[in-house]
Amino acid sequence: MAQLSDDCFAFGEALTPLDEALNALHERTEPIADMCDVPVSGAVGRILAEDIAATFNVPPHDNSAVDGYAVYYDDLDPKIETRLPVTGRAAAGHPLGRSTQRGEVIRIFTGAPMPMGDAGPDTVMMQEDCRVDGDHVVIAPGIKRGANRRTAGEDIRENEIVLHAGQVLRPQDIGVAASLGRTRLRVFEPLRVAVFSSGDELREPGNTLDPGAIFDANRFALAAALSQLGCAVTDLGIIRDDETVIRTALAEAAATHDLLVTSGGMSTGEEDHIKATVEALGSLHFWRLAIKPGRPVALGQIDTPRGPIPFAGLPGNPVAAIVTFLVIARPLILRLSGATDVAPISYRVRAGFDHRKKISRREFVRAKIVADTDGWPKAEKHGRSGAGVLSSLVGADGLVELPEDMTFLKAGSMVDFLPFTEVMP
């Protein structure tokens, strides 16, 4: 397992623009997950740890794209029908098995290897464009040389790198690996992540709420998001606001995990002990991001005999916790897990609302996509805007991202929209 450099999250104390923070993460973090070999059939969703190059052409031979007749183009009359004898048959998995010569036609089916001969056959006539006459076929004029013939390597060329280290393997990637004859792939092990919540006011769902208490939602949402990223998640439950308890929990978790994630307890109040505890166990940078919601985000590391273990402390407000997870923790986790492409794709849509914001701050507005009067997608503001209104995320389709230099968004303007399907599939 690669080790993090000391103080890899120390970027300065000023209010940090989001892009600067993301660039720093990219430059100063590297994969820490171990590697292993897994069967191709079980590799979907895993992060590839090696480049995969083709050792042969795919397909390995020229083949027919249609059911029809393989002919020598030079045997065809370009102006009138041509009548030629059918002398053989080739089907997928059943090649002709002999050489051919000018003047003969081979009945051929989709996927069958093209017969081998002296400069051909080089063209395939679709059966719909031919007429059978006994043991001969009558071919209509007008076909182009090489029509309906797929060449060797049309899909993948020998020595071509088709899958790259750091990509999350999708079903189509698994198919490509299988087409190259691979039975196993080298992937990164799932990142072992411990997640817990902090706060004496939190209760486990299913219990009775006493005055002043709330059910813990953040831990369940974050654990689910981590699982979707392929992490092996350990739920450490709720840790009460006691510095000794928090210190023990963090130290024990760091001994057996690759990353610690928590929400709450990161402010500077008397009962916010996590910040001080992480600093005592290692080092921590209290990141004040220039974003809304979710300004306070803490990244740091806890020193262990295995080396420094990364720590991510997210805000306690539920919406702020999820937004900061998506924009900061998610790319961090993907980088630590071995992924290279960690930036989600945003889409340009039309705004269906006015919105006023502060300068020099990136804002993420919960939105639902509807069809505008002309049929184009339009983002409508969804739900109440408070950082604690978790239900506002349920009916939303994603987040409208408003840049730092904007102070007023006018309805009808084009904006960047980040669908939840890009970051929480």
C-alpha positions as CSV (number, residue, x, y, z in Angstrom):
1,M,0.0,0.0,0.0
2,A,1.4,3.4,-1.0
3,Q,1.8,5.9,1.8
4,L,0.6,9.4,2.0
5,S,3.2,12.1,2.4
6,D,3.1,14.0,5.7
7,D,0.7,16.9,5.8
8,C,-0.6,16.2,2.3
9,F,-3.8,18.1,3.0
10,A,-2.2,21.3,4.3
11,F,-3.1,23.9,1.7
12,G,-3.3,27.2,3.7
13,E,-5.7,28.9,6.0
14,A,-7.6,31.3,3.8
15,L,-11.1,30.6,2.4
16,T,-10.3,28.2,-0.4
17,P,-12.0,28.2,-3.8
18,L,-13.3,24.8,-4.8
19,D,-11.2,24.5,-7.9
20,E,-8.1,25.2,-6.0
21,A,-9.0,22.6,-3.4
22,L,-9.7,20.0,-6.1
23,N,-6.5,20.7,-7.9
24,A,-4.6,20.3,-4.7
25,L,-6.3,17.0,-4.0
26,H,-5.3,15.7,-7.5
27,E,-1.7,16.8,-7.1
28,R,-1.1,15.6,-3.6
29,T,-3.0,12.3,-3.3
30,E,-2.2,8.9,-4.9
31,P,-3.7,5.4,-4.7
32,I,-3.3,3.7,-1.3
33,A,-5.4,0.6,-1.9
34,D,-3.7,-2.7,-2.4
35,M,-4.1,-4.7,-5.7
36,C,-5.4,-8.2,-6.4
37,D,-6.4,-10.4,-9.3
38,V,-10.1,-11.2,-9.8
39,P,-12.1,-13.2,-12.4
40,V,-13.3,-11.1,-15.3
41,S,-16.9,-12.2,-14.4
42,G,-16.6,-10.5,-11.0
43,A,-14.7,-7.4,-12.0
44,V,-17.6,-5.0,-12.8
45,G,-17.5,-1.9,-10.7
46,R,-13.9,-2.5,-9.7
47,I,-11.0,-0.1,-10.5
48,L,-8.5,-1.5,-13.0
49,A,-4.9,-1.5,-11.8
50,E,-3.2,-2.2,-15.1
51,D,-3.4,-1.2,-18.7
52,I,-4.9,-3.9,-20.9
53,A,-3.4,-4.2,-24.4
54,A,-4.7,-6.5,-27.2
55,T,-2.4,-9.4,-28.0
56,F,-4.2,-10.1,-31.3
57,N,-6.7,-8.5,-33.7
58,V,-10.4,-8.5,-32.8
59,P,-11.9,-9.9,-34.9
60,P,-8.9,-12.1,-35.7
61,H,-9.9,-12.5,-39.4
62,D,-11.9,-10.8,-42.1
63,N,-15.5,-11.8,-41.9
64,S,-18.9,-11.3,-43.4
65,A,-21.2,-8.6,-42.1
66,V,-24.3,-10.1,-43.7
67,D,-25.8,-13.3,-44.9
68,G,-25.1,-13.6,-48.7
69,Y,-22.4,-14.6,-51.1
70,A,-18.6,-14.0,-51.1
71,V,-17.4,-13.1,-54.5
72,Y,-14.4,-11.7,-56.3
73,Y,-15.3,-8.1,-57.2
74,D,-13.4,-8.4,-60.5
75,D,-15.6,-11.3,-61.6
76,L,-18.7,-9.0,-61.5
77,D,-20.0,-7.1,-64.5
78,P,-20.6,-3.5,-63.4
79,K,-23.5,-2.9,-65.8
80,I,-25.5,-6.1,-66.0
81,E,-26.3,-9.2,-63.9
82,T,-23.5,-11.7,-63.3
83,R,-24.1,-15.5,-63.1
84,L,-21.6,-17.5,-61.2
85,P,-21.4,-21.0,-59.7
86,V,-21.8,-21.5,-55.9
87,T,-19.0,-23.9,-54.9
88,G,-18.9,-23.9,-51.1
89,R,-20.4,-22.7,-47.8
90,A,-18.9,-20.8,-44.8
91,A,-20.7,-20.1,-41.5
92,A,-19.7,-18.6,-38.2
93,G,-17.4,-21.1,-36.5
94,H,-17.3,-23.2,-39.7
95,P,-14.9,-21.7,-42.2
96,L,-14.7,-22.9,-45.8
97,G,-11.5,-24.8,-45.1
98,R,-9.8,-24.5,-48.5
99,S,-8.5,-21.8,-50.8
100,T,-10.7,-20.3,-53.5
101,Q,-10.0,-19.0,-57.0
102,R,-11.5,-16.6,-59.4
103,G,-14.8,-17.6,-61.0
104,E,-16.4,-19.2,-57.9
105,V,-18.9,-17.9,-55.3
106,I,-19.1,-19.0,-51.7
107,R,-22.4,-19.0,-49.7
108,I,-21.5,-17.2,-46.5
109,F,-23.3,-16.2,-43.3
110,T,-22.9,-13.3,-40.9
111,G,-19.7,-13.6,-38.8
112,A,-18.2,-16.3,-41.0
113,P,-14.5,-15.9,-41.9
114,M,-14.0,-14.7,-45.4
115,P,-12.7,-17.5,-47.7
116,M,-9.0,-17.2,-48.5
117,G,-7.7,-17.1,-52.0
118,D,-5.6,-15.2,-54.5
119,A,-6.6,-11.6,-53.7
120,G,-10.1,-12.6,-52.6
121,P,-12.9,-13.2,-52.4
122,D,-13.1,-9.5,-51.3
123,T,-16.8,-8.6,-51.5
124,V,-20.0,-9.9,-50.0
125,M,-23.4,-9.6,-51.8
126,M,-26.4,-9.5,-49.6
127,Q,-28.7,-12.5,-50.3
128,E,-31.6,-10.0,-50.9
129,D,-29.7,-8.7,-53.9
130,C,-29.1,-12.1,-55.5
131,R,-31.2,-14.7,-57.2
132,V,-30.5,-18.4,-57.0
133,D,-30.6,-20.3,-60.2
134,G,-29.9,-24.0,-59.5
135,D,-26.3,-24.3,-58.4
136,H,-25.6,-20.8,-59.6
137,V,-26.3,-17.4,-58.2
138,V,-27.3,-14.3,-60.3
139,I,-25.8,-11.1,-58.9
140,A,-27.2,-7.6,-59.5
141,P,-24.8,-4.9,-60.7
142,G,-23.8,-1.8,-58.7
143,I,-22.0,-3.3,-55.6
144,K,-18.8,-1.6,-54.4
145,R,-15.5,-3.4,-53.9
146,G,-15.2,-4.7,-50.3
147,A,-18.9,-4.2,-49.5
148,N,-20.2,-6.0,-46.4
149,R,-16.7,-7.3,-45.5
150,R,-15.5,-6.6,-42.0
151,T,-11.7,-6.6,-41.7
152,A,-9.5,-8.2,-39.1
153,G,-8.9,-5.8,-36.3
154,E,-11.9,-3.7,-37.1
155,D,-12.9,-3.7,-33.5
156,I,-9.5,-3.8,-31.8
157,R,-6.0,-3.7,-33.3
158,E,-3.1,-5.9,-32.0
159,N,-1.1,-4.0,-29.3
160,E,-3.8,-1.4,-28.9
161,I,-4.4,-0.4,-25.3
162,V,-8.2,-0.7,-24.8
163,L,-8.6,-0.5,-21.1
164,H,-6.6,1.8,-18.9
165,A,-5.4,1.6,-15.3
166,G,-7.6,3.8,-13.1
167,Q,-10.9,3.3,-14.9
168,V,-14.0,1.9,-13.2
169,L,-14.9,-1.2,-15.0
170,R,-18.3,-1.2,-16.7
171,P,-20.2,-4.1,-18.3
172,Q,-18.9,-3.1,-21.8
173,D,-15.3,-3.1,-20.4
174,I,-15.9,-6.6,-19.1
175,G,-17.0,-7.6,-22.5
176,V,-13.9,-6.1,-24.2
177,A,-11.7,-7.9,-21.7
178,A,-13.4,-11.2,-22.4
179,S,-13.1,-10.6,-26.2
180,L,-9.3,-10.5,-25.7
181,G,-9.4,-13.9,-24.0
182,R,-8.7,-12.5,-20.5
183,T,-10.0,-14.6,-17.6
184,R,-8.6,-12.5,-14.8
185,L,-7.9,-8.8,-14.3
186,R,-5.7,-6.9,-11.8
187,V,-7.8,-4.4,-9.8
188,F,-7.5,-2.3,-6.7
189,E,-8.8,-3.7,-3.5
190,P,-11.8,-1.9,-2.1
191,L,-10.8,1.0,0.1
192,R,-11.5,0.1,3.7
193,V,-13.5,3.1,5.1
194,A,-14.7,3.6,8.7
195,V,-17.6,6.0,9.0
196,F,-19.2,7.3,12.1
197,S,-21.2,10.3,13.4
198,S,-20.5,12.5,16.4
199,G,-23.1,14.2,18.6
200,D,-24.8,13.6,21.9
201,E,-28.1,14.6,20.3
202,L,-28.0,11.7,17.8
203,R,-30.0,8.5,18.2
204,E,-30.1,5.3,16.3
205,P,-33.2,4.8,14.1
206,G,-35.7,2.6,15.9
207,N,-35.1,4.0,19.3
208,T,-37.3,6.5,21.1
209,L,-36.5,10.1,20.7
210,D,-36.1,12.0,24.0
211,P,-36.3,15.8,24.1
212,G,-33.6,17.5,22.1
213,A,-32.6,14.3,20.2
214,I,-32.7,13.5,16.5
215,F,-32.2,10.3,14.5
216,D,-28.8,10.0,12.9
217,A,-29.3,10.3,9.1
218,N,-25.8,11.4,7.9
219,R,-24.0,8.2,8.8
220,F,-26.5,6.1,6.8
221,A,-26.4,8.4,3.8
222,L,-22.6,8.5,3.8
223,A,-22.2,4.8,4.2
224,A,-24.5,4.2,1.3
225,A,-22.6,6.7,-0.9
226,L,-19.3,5.0,0.1
227,S,-20.7,1.6,-0.8
228,Q,-21.7,2.9,-4.2
229,L,-18.1,3.9,-4.7
230,G,-17.0,0.4,-4.1
231,C,-15.6,0.9,-0.6
232,A,-15.6,-1.7,2.1
233,V,-17.5,0.2,4.8
234,T,-17.4,-0.3,8.5
235,D,-20.2,1.5,10.4
236,L,-18.8,2.6,13.8
237,G,-22.1,4.1,14.9
238,I,-22.5,7.2,16.9
239,I,-19.6,8.4,19.0
240,R,-20.6,10.7,21.9
241,D,-19.1,14.1,22.5
242,D,-16.3,13.0,24.8
243,E,-12.7,13.6,23.8
244,T,-11.4,10.4,25.4
245,V,-14.0,8.3,23.6
246,I,-13.4,10.0,20.3
247,R,-9.6,9.6,20.6
248,T,-9.9,5.9,21.3
249,A,-12.4,5.4,18.4
250,L,-10.3,7.2,15.9
251,A,-7.1,5.5,16.9
252,E,-8.6,2.0,16.8
253,A,-10.3,2.7,13.4
254,A,-7.1,4.1,11.9
255,A,-5.2,0.9,12.8
256,T,-7.4,-1.3,10.5
257,H,-8.8,1.1,7.8
258,D,-7.5,3.1,4.9
259,L,-9.7,6.2,5.5
260,L,-11.9,7.6,8.2
261,V,-15.0,9.6,7.4
262,T,-17.2,11.5,9.9
263,S,-19.8,14.2,10.0
264,G,-20.3,16.8,12.7
265,G,-18.1,17.9,15.5
266,M,-15.8,19.9,13.2
267,S,-16.7,23.4,14.4
268,T,-14.9,25.3,17.2
269,G,-17.5,25.0,19.9
270,E,-16.8,23.5,23.4
271,E,-18.5,20.2,22.5
272,D,-16.8,19.8,19.0
273,H,-13.9,17.5,19.9
274,I,-13.1,15.8,16.7
275,K,-11.0,18.6,15.2
276,A,-8.8,18.7,18.3
277,T,-8.6,14.9,18.6
278,V,-7.4,14.5,15.0
279,E,-4.8,17.2,15.5
280,A,-3.6,15.4,18.6
281,L,-3.4,12.0,16.8
282,G,-1.8,13.4,13.6
283,S,-2.5,16.6,11.7
284,L,-5.5,18.3,10.3
285,H,-6.3,21.2,8.1
286,F,-9.6,22.9,8.8
287,W,-10.7,23.7,5.3
288,R,-13.1,26.7,5.0
289,L,-14.3,26.1,1.4
290,A,-15.8,29.0,-0.5
291,I,-19.0,27.0,-1.2
292,K,-22.6,26.8,-0.1
293,P,-23.8,24.7,1.4
294,G,-21.0,23.1,3.3
295,R,-18.2,25.5,4.1
296,P,-16.5,23.6,6.9
297,V,-14.6,20.5,5.6
298,A,-11.7,19.0,7.5
299,L,-9.1,16.9,5.8
300,G,-6.2,15.4,7.6
301,Q,-4.4,12.3,8.6
302,I,-3.9,10.1,11.7
303,D,-0.4,8.8,12.4
304,T,-0.2,5.0,12.8
305,P,2.6,2.4,12.6
306,R,1.4,1.7,9.1
307,G,1.8,5.3,8.1
308,P,-0.6,8.3,8.0
309,I,-4.3,7.3,7.5
310,P,-6.4,9.9,5.7
311,F,-9.3,11.5,7.6
312,A,-12.3,13.4,6.1
313,G,-14.5,15.4,8.5
314,L,-17.8,16.7,6.9
315,P,-20.3,19.2,8.2
316,G,-23.1,18.1,10.5
317,N,-25.9,19.6,8.5
318,P,-27.3,16.8,6.3
319,V,-27.4,18.6,3.0
320,A,-24.0,20.2,3.6
321,A,-22.6,16.7,4.5
322,I,-23.9,15.2,1.2
323,V,-22.9,18.1,-1.0
324,T,-19.3,18.2,0.4
325,F,-19.1,14.5,0.1
326,L,-20.0,14.7,-3.6
327,V,-17.7,17.6,-4.5
328,I,-14.7,17.0,-2.1
329,A,-14.8,13.6,-0.5
330,R,-15.9,11.6,-3.6
331,P,-12.9,12.7,-5.7
332,L,-10.6,12.1,-2.8
333,I,-11.9,8.6,-2.2
334,L,-11.7,7.7,-5.9
335,R,-8.1,8.9,-6.1
336,L,-7.2,6.9,-3.0
337,S,-9.0,3.9,-4.5
338,G,-6.9,4.1,-7.7
339,A,-9.3,5.9,-10.1
340,T,-7.9,8.4,-12.5
341,D,-11.1,10.0,-13.9
342,V,-12.7,11.4,-10.8
343,A,-14.5,14.5,-12.2
344,P,-18.2,14.0,-12.9
345,I,-19.8,15.3,-16.0
346,S,-22.0,18.4,-15.7
347,Y,-24.6,19.4,-18.4
348,R,-25.7,22.8,-19.6
349,V,-29.4,23.4,-19.0
350,R,-31.7,26.4,-18.8
351,A,-32.4,27.8,-15.4
352,G,-36.0,28.2,-14.5
353,F,-35.5,30.4,-11.5
354,D,-33.9,33.7,-10.4
355,H,-31.3,33.4,-7.6
356,R,-29.1,35.9,-5.8
357,K,-25.8,34.9,-4.3
358,K,-22.6,36.2,-2.8
359,I,-19.6,37.0,-4.9
360,S,-16.5,34.7,-4.6
361,R,-18.5,31.7,-3.5
362,R,-19.6,28.6,-5.4
363,E,-23.2,27.6,-4.8
364,F,-25.0,24.4,-5.3
365,V,-28.7,24.7,-5.7
366,R,-31.0,21.7,-5.5
367,A,-33.0,21.4,-8.7
368,K,-35.4,19.2,-10.6
369,I,-35.3,18.9,-14.4
370,V,-38.5,19.6,-16.3
371,A,-39.3,20.2,-19.9
372,D,-39.5,23.9,-21.0
373,T,-42.1,25.1,-23.4
374,D,-39.8,24.3,-26.3
375,G,-39.0,20.8,-25.0
376,W,-35.5,21.6,-23.8
377,P,-34.5,20.7,-20.3
378,K,-35.0,23.3,-17.6
379,A,-33.8,23.3,-14.0
380,E,-36.3,24.3,-11.4
381,K,-35.3,25.1,-7.9
382,H,-36.5,22.2,-5.7
383,G,-37.5,22.2,-2.0
384,R,-36.5,24.5,0.8
385,S,-32.9,25.7,0.7
386,G,-31.7,25.2,4.2
387,A,-28.6,23.1,4.8
388,G,-30.5,20.9,7.2
389,V,-33.4,20.2,4.9
390,L,-32.4,16.7,3.8
391,S,-35.8,15.9,2.2
392,S,-35.1,18.6,-0.4
393,L,-32.6,16.2,-2.0
394,V,-35.1,13.4,-2.3
395,G,-37.2,14.9,-5.1
396,A,-34.3,16.7,-6.7
397,D,-32.5,15.4,-9.8
398,G,-29.2,17.1,-9.1
399,L,-27.4,20.3,-8.3
400,V,-27.2,23.6,-10.3
401,E,-23.7,24.8,-9.9
402,L,-23.3,28.6,-9.8
403,P,-19.8,30.0,-10.3
404,E,-17.9,32.3,-7.9
405,D,-18.1,35.4,-10.1
406,M,-21.9,35.3,-10.4
407,T,-24.0,37.5,-8.1
408,F,-27.4,37.1,-9.7
409,L,-28.9,34.3,-11.8
410,K,-31.7,35.3,-14.1
411,A,-34.3,32.7,-15.2
412,G,-33.6,31.6,-18.8
413,S,-29.8,31.7,-18.4
414,M,-27.8,28.6,-19.1
415,V,-26.2,26.9,-16.1
416,D,-24.2,23.9,-15.3
417,F,-26.2,21.0,-13.9
418,L,-24.7,18.1,-12.0
419,P,-27.1,15.1,-12.1
420,F,-27.1,12.9,-9.0
421,T,-26.9,9.9,-11.5
422,E,-23.3,11.1,-12.2
423,V,-22.2,10.9,-8.6
424,M,-24.7,8.6,-6.9
425,P,-25.7,6.0,-9.6
